[in-house]
Amino acid sequence: MFCLIYFPNSGDKKPNPESPNDSHIQPCVLEISKSRESLLKTMEDKSIQQCIDEVGRKNFVNTLDTKDLSIEYPIYPTLTLSRLAENMIQVYRMEKKQVVVKGYLYNSTNEVVESSLHGTYYVVSVDHWKYDDLPRRPEEEKHKILKPFESKGSQTMVQNYDKVLLELIQSIQSRRI
């Protein structure tokens, strides 16, 4: 069995060395499958879709298989992909910032592109797993209604409904154009 896991890196919580049980990273299990190749393909699709959702299809630059660092992006901030291993893809957030080099009144600035880790996708093998620990799919409703339920006052309701319809038809017919 293989598992597709996503580790979001929010950067809000810092690890606490005093309490080792306090985990600061919450993994998200996205899929479980017997086929590793299908999970690798799903990992690529999900990472690309995450970037497209963030910046849009027109502004997305696929950097999954490129090693060149001098890539021009149409807009900032943007998300970029980096494949570190066959079973691991990292998503980085790229932001362009201006840094004041020197000066007080007439500032001279440099533009710097900073990258920060946004999240990581992994495909890992699962050796020991219990079927009972996996989340269950919702079950179908056991008691299905076979025929409509009739109430005791339904006959008077039908008569009142017919009466209102007849009054409506008569009022429409009495109008002249």
Residue frames relative to the residue before (quaternion, step in Angstrom):
aa qw qx qy qz dx dy dz
M 1.0000 0.0000 0.0000 0.0000 0.00 0.00 0.00
F 0.1318 -0.7711 0.6204 0.0567 3.51 -1.15 0.79
C 0.1936 -0.7893 0.5799 0.0567 3.53 -1.18 0.64
L 0.2566 -0.7343 0.6101 0.1511 3.58 -1.06 0.85
I 0.0417 -0.8129 0.5787 -0.0511 3.55 -0.62 1.23
Y 0.1396 -0.7619 0.6266 0.0859 3.57 -1.13 0.74
F 0.1477 -0.7677 0.6202 0.0644 3.56 -0.88 1.03
P 0.1987 -0.7739 0.5855 0.1371 3.62 -0.41 1.12
N 0.2067 -0.7619 0.6022 0.1185 3.55 -1.06 0.75
S 0.0965 -0.8330 0.5439 0.0315 3.56 0.01 1.27
G 0.3460 -0.7684 0.4782 0.2471 3.58 1.11 -0.59
D 0.4900 0.6779 -0.4269 0.3437 3.60 1.26 0.02
K 0.7847 0.2818 -0.1418 0.5336 3.56 0.83 -1.00
K 0.2486 -0.7495 0.5982 0.1364 3.54 -0.97 0.89
P 0.5410 -0.6250 0.4341 0.3582 3.62 -1.03 0.63
N 0.2735 -0.7523 0.5827 0.1405 3.53 -1.02 0.86
P 0.3026 -0.7915 0.4967 0.1879 3.64 -0.36 1.17
E 0.6064 0.5819 -0.3617 0.4035 3.61 1.15 -0.46
S 0.7737 0.2146 -0.1415 0.5791 3.60 1.08 -0.63
P 0.2282 -0.8170 0.5141 0.1266 3.60 -0.14 1.25
N 0.6189 0.5589 -0.3515 0.4255 3.62 1.15 -0.42
D 0.5944 0.5583 -0.3620 0.4515 3.59 1.24 -0.34
S 0.1048 -0.8088 0.5772 0.0423 3.58 -0.21 1.24
H 0.2938 -0.7882 0.5230 0.1369 3.54 -0.82 1.03
I 0.7028 0.3904 -0.2579 0.5358 3.58 1.23 -0.25
Q 0.1767 -0.7781 0.5963 0.0881 3.56 -0.81 1.02
P 0.2384 -0.7846 0.5505 0.1566 3.64 -0.42 1.11
C 0.2378 -0.7409 0.6110 0.1457 3.55 -1.19 0.64
V 0.2461 -0.7564 0.5904 0.1368 3.58 -0.64 1.13
L 0.2010 -0.8246 0.5225 0.0811 3.57 -0.48 1.21
E 0.8067 -0.0768 0.0836 0.5799 3.61 0.91 -0.87
I 0.1437 -0.7367 0.6522 0.1059 3.51 -1.30 0.52
S 0.1122 0.8011 -0.5744 0.1252 3.56 -0.81 1.02
K 0.4987 -0.6282 0.5007 0.3254 3.54 -1.31 0.29
S 0.6915 0.4608 -0.2649 0.4892 3.59 1.19 -0.48
R 0.3488 -0.7534 0.5234 0.1915 3.57 -0.63 1.14
E 0.6382 0.5517 -0.3287 0.4246 3.61 1.00 -0.84
S 0.6584 0.4962 -0.3227 0.4649 3.60 0.96 -0.77
L 0.6531 0.4961 -0.3228 0.4723 3.60 1.04 -0.68
L 0.6142 0.5289 -0.3556 0.4654 3.62 1.07 -0.61
K 0.6495 0.4974 -0.3089 0.4851 3.59 1.01 -0.79
T 0.6490 0.5082 -0.3110 0.4731 3.60 0.99 -0.82
M 0.6166 0.5452 -0.3418 0.4536 3.60 1.07 -0.73
E 0.6529 0.4966 -0.3150 0.4774 3.60 0.95 -0.83
D 0.6680 0.5119 -0.3045 0.4461 3.58 0.89 -0.95
K 0.6842 0.4860 -0.2958 0.4562 3.59 0.90 -0.89
S 0.6551 0.5000 -0.3277 0.4621 3.61 0.98 -0.74
I 0.6509 0.4959 -0.3156 0.4803 3.59 1.00 -0.79
Q 0.6597 0.5077 -0.3124 0.4576 3.59 0.97 -0.84
Q 0.6090 0.5454 -0.3540 0.4542 3.60 1.06 -0.65
C 0.6699 0.4829 -0.2969 0.4794 3.59 0.97 -0.84
I 0.6488 0.5090 -0.3222 0.4649 3.61 0.97 -0.80
D 0.6412 0.5222 -0.3271 0.4573 3.59 1.00 -0.77
E 0.6779 0.4984 -0.2906 0.4556 3.58 1.06 -0.72
V 0.8408 0.2144 -0.0796 0.4908 3.60 0.72 -1.03
G 0.5426 -0.6164 0.4110 0.3957 3.60 1.19 -0.27
R 0.6215 -0.5869 0.3821 0.3511 3.55 -1.20 0.58
K 0.6566 0.5241 -0.3214 0.4368 3.62 1.00 -0.76
N 0.7571 0.4007 -0.2044 0.4737 3.59 0.99 -0.79
F 0.5158 0.6556 -0.4141 0.3642 3.60 1.27 -0.03
V 0.0906 -0.7558 0.6476 0.0358 3.56 -1.01 0.95
N 0.3137 -0.7673 0.5318 0.1735 3.58 -0.62 1.15
T 0.0096 -0.8183 0.5722 -0.0527 3.58 -0.40 1.28
L 0.3041 0.8021 -0.4755 0.1948 3.56 1.23 0.37
D 0.8082 0.2589 -0.1238 0.5143 3.60 0.86 -0.89
T 0.5738 0.5846 -0.3930 0.4178 3.62 1.22 0.14
K 0.2772 -0.7578 0.5709 0.1516 3.55 -1.14 0.70
D 0.5152 0.6582 -0.4056 0.3700 3.60 1.29 -0.17
L 0.3035 -0.7803 0.5234 0.1585 3.58 -0.85 0.95
S 0.6549 0.5039 -0.3252 0.4599 3.62 1.19 -0.23
I 0.2332 0.7647 -0.5524 0.2360 3.55 0.50 1.25
E 0.3020 -0.7439 0.5699 0.1750 3.57 -0.91 0.93
Y 0.1915 -0.7763 0.5943 0.0861 3.54 -0.83 1.04
P 0.5220 -0.6638 0.4276 0.3225 3.61 -0.97 0.78
I 0.8058 0.0677 -0.0248 0.5878 3.61 1.00 -0.74
Y 0.1738 -0.7302 0.6451 0.1429 3.53 -1.36 0.30
P 0.5581 -0.1829 -0.8078 0.0495 1.70 -2.01 1.45
T 0.1005 -0.7834 0.6126 0.0296 3.53 -1.22 0.60
L 0.3815 -0.6812 0.5649 0.2670 3.54 -1.32 0.20
T 0.0761 -0.7869 0.6120 0.0229 3.54 -1.06 0.81
L 0.3606 -0.7484 0.5287 0.1741 3.56 -1.16 0.68
S 0.0332 -0.7783 0.6268 0.0132 3.53 -1.17 0.66
R 0.2233 -0.7668 0.5883 0.1269 3.58 -0.77 1.06
L 0.1941 -0.8056 0.5530 0.0863 3.59 -0.50 1.19
A 0.7727 -0.0113 0.0147 0.6345 3.57 1.12 -0.67
E 0.7055 -0.4446 0.3160 0.4525 3.56 -1.26 0.05
N 0.7809 0.3203 -0.1582 0.5124 3.57 1.04 -0.76
M 0.7185 0.3929 -0.2543 0.5145 3.63 1.16 0.37
I 0.0047 -0.7691 0.6382 -0.0348 3.57 -0.92 1.04
Q 0.1619 -0.7823 0.5956 0.0837 3.56 -0.90 0.98
V 0.2451 -0.7470 0.6045 0.1282 3.53 -1.11 0.81
Y 0.1166 -0.8049 0.5814 0.0230 3.57 -0.74 1.13
R 0.3082 -0.7116 0.5988 0.2002 3.54 -1.19 0.64
M 0.1605 -0.7955 0.5821 0.0495 3.57 -0.69 1.16
E 0.0059 0.7949 -0.6051 0.0439 3.58 -0.81 1.05
K 0.2919 -0.7356 0.5870 0.1707 3.53 -1.08 0.80
K 0.0157 -0.8029 0.5946 -0.0396 3.57 -0.77 1.09
Q 0.3426 -0.7116 0.5730 0.2189 3.54 -1.23 0.54
V 0.1426 -0.7824 0.6049 0.0395 3.52 -0.89 1.04
V 0.3727 -0.7158 0.5467 0.2234 3.59 -0.87 0.99
V 0.2959 -0.7747 0.5371 0.1544 3.55 -0.67 1.14
K 0.7538 -0.2386 0.1790 0.5855 3.59 0.78 -1.03
G 0.5928 0.5769 -0.4337 0.3572 3.51 -1.28 0.30
Y 0.2970 -0.7426 0.5745 0.1741 3.53 -1.23 0.57
L 0.7808 0.2650 -0.1484 0.5460 3.57 0.72 -1.04
Y 0.7729 0.2126 -0.1137 0.5869 3.55 0.92 -0.92
N 0.1508 -0.8390 0.5197 0.0574 3.54 0.13 1.32
S 0.1741 -0.7213 0.6546 0.1447 3.50 -1.14 0.69
T 0.1015 -0.8308 0.5472 -0.0049 3.55 -0.67 1.12
N 0.2153 -0.7220 0.6397 0.1520 3.51 -1.34 0.42
E 0.3354 -0.7157 0.5697 0.2250 3.53 -1.10 0.71
V 0.0830 -0.7945 0.6015 -0.0102 3.55 -0.82 1.09
V 0.2473 -0.7437 0.6026 0.1504 3.56 -0.99 0.86
E 0.1176 -0.7973 0.5914 0.0267 3.56 -0.66 1.17
S 0.1504 -0.7743 0.6077 0.0921 3.54 -1.08 0.72
S 0.0359 -0.7746 0.6314 0.0073 3.53 -1.09 0.78
L 0.5344 -0.6423 0.4483 0.3177 3.56 -1.07 0.78
H 0.2317 -0.7902 0.5594 0.0944 3.57 -0.79 1.10
G 0.7614 -0.2588 0.1872 0.5642 3.59 1.04 -0.72
T 0.2453 -0.7640 0.5834 0.1255 3.55 -1.30 0.35
Y 0.2173 -0.7485 0.6160 0.1141 3.55 -1.04 0.92
Y 0.0476 -0.7870 0.6151 0.0005 3.58 -1.00 0.92
V 0.1386 -0.7031 0.6818 0.1469 3.52 -1.30 0.50
V 0.0300 0.8114 -0.5783 0.0788 3.56 -0.49 1.20
S 0.4557 -0.6566 0.5199 0.3015 3.53 -1.22 0.50
V 0.2575 -0.7516 0.5925 0.1330 3.53 -1.05 0.84
D 0.2378 -0.8027 0.5338 0.1195 3.57 -0.50 1.19
H 0.8036 0.1410 -0.0445 0.5765 3.54 0.73 -1.06
W 0.1943 0.7622 -0.5941 0.1686 3.54 -0.58 1.14
K 0.2625 -0.7436 0.5976 0.1452 3.50 -1.18 0.63
Y 0.4816 -0.6797 0.4762 0.2815 3.53 -0.87 0.97
D 0.6348 0.5499 -0.3288 0.4319 3.59 1.10 -0.67
D 0.6528 0.5278 -0.3199 0.4391 3.61 1.14 -0.53
L 0.5743 0.5887 -0.3891 0.4151 3.60 1.19 -0.37
P 0.5371 -0.6158 0.4462 0.3650 3.61 -1.06 0.61
R 0.4009 -0.7336 0.5073 0.2093 3.53 -1.00 0.87
R 0.4846 -0.6218 0.5255 0.3200 3.50 -1.25 0.52
P 0.5678 -0.5948 0.4217 0.3820 3.60 -1.07 0.53
E 0.3803 -0.7262 0.5297 0.2177 3.54 -0.98 0.87
E 0.5468 -0.6034 0.4624 0.3509 3.52 -1.22 0.53
E 0.5917 -0.5720 0.4334 0.3672 3.51 -1.22 0.55
K 0.4115 -0.7521 0.4648 0.2213 3.59 -0.75 1.07
H 0.7509 0.3337 -0.1921 0.5366 3.60 0.98 -0.79
K 0.0555 -0.7992 0.5985 -0.0029 3.52 -0.38 1.25
I 0.4257 -0.6863 0.5281 0.2627 3.56 -1.06 0.76
L 0.2830 -0.7964 0.5168 0.1366 3.57 -0.64 1.14
K 0.7966 0.0507 -0.0241 0.6019 3.61 1.00 -0.74
P 0.6012 -0.5894 0.3838 0.3793 3.58 -1.07 0.58
F 0.4599 -0.6767 0.5172 0.2511 3.50 -1.15 0.75
E 0.1705 -0.7939 0.5780 0.0804 3.57 -0.74 1.05
S 0.2794 -0.7497 0.5751 0.1707 3.52 -0.91 0.90
K 0.6449 -0.5513 0.3720 0.3765 3.60 -1.27 0.39
G 0.7259 0.4377 -0.2453 0.4703 3.61 1.05 -0.66
S 0.3812 0.7590 -0.4705 0.2391 3.60 1.21 0.21
Q 0.6100 0.5625 -0.3614 0.4252 3.65 1.06 -0.64
T 0.6747 0.4670 -0.3017 0.4854 3.62 0.93 -0.80
M 0.6141 0.5438 -0.3531 0.4499 3.58 1.07 -0.65
V 0.6489 0.5077 -0.3168 0.4699 3.62 0.97 -0.82
Q 0.6492 0.5100 -0.3208 0.4642 3.61 0.98 -0.78
N 0.6572 0.4951 -0.3094 0.4766 3.58 0.97 -0.82
Y 0.6295 0.5331 -0.3244 0.4629 3.58 1.04 -0.76
D 0.6560 0.4985 -0.3058 0.4772 3.61 0.95 -0.88
K 0.6370 0.5381 -0.3233 0.4473 3.57 1.00 -0.80
V 0.6630 0.4954 -0.2970 0.4763 3.60 0.97 -0.89
L 0.6443 0.5191 -0.3222 0.4600 3.60 0.99 -0.77
L 0.6520 0.5081 -0.3175 0.4647 3.60 0.97 -0.83
E 0.6478 0.5089 -0.3173 0.4698 3.59 0.98 -0.79
L 0.6448 0.5200 -0.3133 0.4645 3.59 1.01 -0.79
I 0.6594 0.5024 -0.3041 0.4694 3.59 0.96 -0.87
Q 0.6533 0.5078 -0.3090 0.4689 3.59 0.98 -0.83
S 0.6701 0.4862 -0.3208 0.4600 3.62 0.90 -0.77
I 0.6343 0.5087 -0.3317 0.4784 3.61 1.09 -0.66
Q 0.6813 0.4930 -0.2925 0.4552 3.61 0.95 -0.80
S 0.6485 0.5295 -0.3284 0.4372 3.59 1.08 -0.60
R 0.5800 0.5781 -0.3835 0.4269 3.61 1.16 -0.35
R 0.2003 -0.7613 0.6033 0.1275 3.54 -1.16 0.65
I 0.3773 -0.7291 0.5312 0.2095 3.52 -1.06 0.77
